[in-house]
Amino acid sequence: MKRSRSHGSRSHNVVPSRGEEPEIPEPSHAERARTLVHLGRVGTLSTHSVRRPGFPFGSVMPYALDDRGRPLFLISALAMHTQNLRADGRASLLVADGDSGRDPLGAGRVTLLGEASAVPDDETGAVRDLYLERQGDARYWIDYSDFGFYRLDCVDVYYVGGFGVMGWVTAADYAAAAADPLAESAPGILGHMNEDHADALVLLARHFGGQPAEEATMTRVDRLGFHLRLKAGGRFHGCRIAFLREVASPGEVRKVLVEMVGQARAAS
């Protein structure tokens, strides 16, 4: 089981080490959940059916987020999910990693459970701005009289990071967490490293991961480190490598990786 430690003002998990090897820090489930929901734009909203009591009713739902990570919906009074919410505000929103190139069961997803209710009139101005920033096409219907804003106040969160990586996150921990600072830039970092520096990734796997890798692919990166998919002797496996220090921008990632590759080459 992973243990949680503080890292500055943010918490993180540590991957248990073997022998005397140092523990490898990584973002907490709460931070990963916030990151996934931050990157998403559309989820699956499940409400309690009015037409068929006791049955869940699923809807495709675009959303925005407030500063506590609470989903904001713009929905029509005529929609079935709106009628369901008016009768019973209990609902959930499932947001899944949108990377279609991965096995969906191995990709990340998060389910937010909570109470959905109409946003008060005195808050709709700020909510409108947040929503349009996230869902620009909504400007064509946002002012229709039958549309209104709803907000999901989370009571619990369930995060799945892939096979064997899952757990409950309290609503308080989710609200206090922040999306990873590399969330938006991560795809570019991965593409650059895999296309232009595949040999350097092998060096990093061997020196910092202690892995006899023949090939290495960076599959995920965050403020504390990165994951590699390795090939050695026809066998594929993964490992995580910590950065020398926490990073917060692509420029800082580049600088620390240059340092790490230099250390790896000097030791080889």
Secondary structure as GFF3:
##gff-version 3
##sequence-region A 1 268
A	DSSP	beta_strand	3	7	.	.	.	ID=ss1
A	DSSP	beta_strand	10	15	.	.	.	ID=ss2
A	DSSP	beta_strand	24	27	.	.	.	ID=ss3
A	DSSP	alpha_helix	29	39	.	.	.	ID=ss4
A	DSSP	beta_strand	42	48	.	.	.	ID=ss5
A	DSSP	beta_strand	56	62	.	.	.	ID=ss6
A	DSSP	beta_strand	64	65	.	.	.	ID=ss7
A	DSSP	beta_strand	71	76	.	.	.	ID=ss8
A	DSSP	alpha_helix	80	87	.	.	.	ID=ss9
A	DSSP	beta_strand	90	96	.	.	.	ID=ss10
A	DSSP	beta_strand	109	118	.	.	.	ID=ss11
A	DSSP	three_ten_helix	121	123	.	.	.	ID=ss12
A	DSSP	alpha_helix	124	134	.	.	.	ID=ss13
A	DSSP	three_ten_helix	136	140	.	.	.	ID=ss14
A	DSSP	beta_strand	147	162	.	.	.	ID=ss15
A	DSSP	beta_strand	165	170	.	.	.	ID=ss16
A	DSSP	alpha_helix	171	176	.	.	.	ID=ss17
A	DSSP	alpha_helix	186	196	.	.	.	ID=ss18
A	DSSP	alpha_helix	198	207	.	.	.	ID=ss19
A	DSSP	beta_strand	215	222	.	.	.	ID=ss20
A	DSSP	beta_strand	225	232	.	.	.	ID=ss21
A	DSSP	beta_strand	235	242	.	.	.	ID=ss22
A	DSSP	alpha_helix	250	267	.	.	.	ID=ss23
###
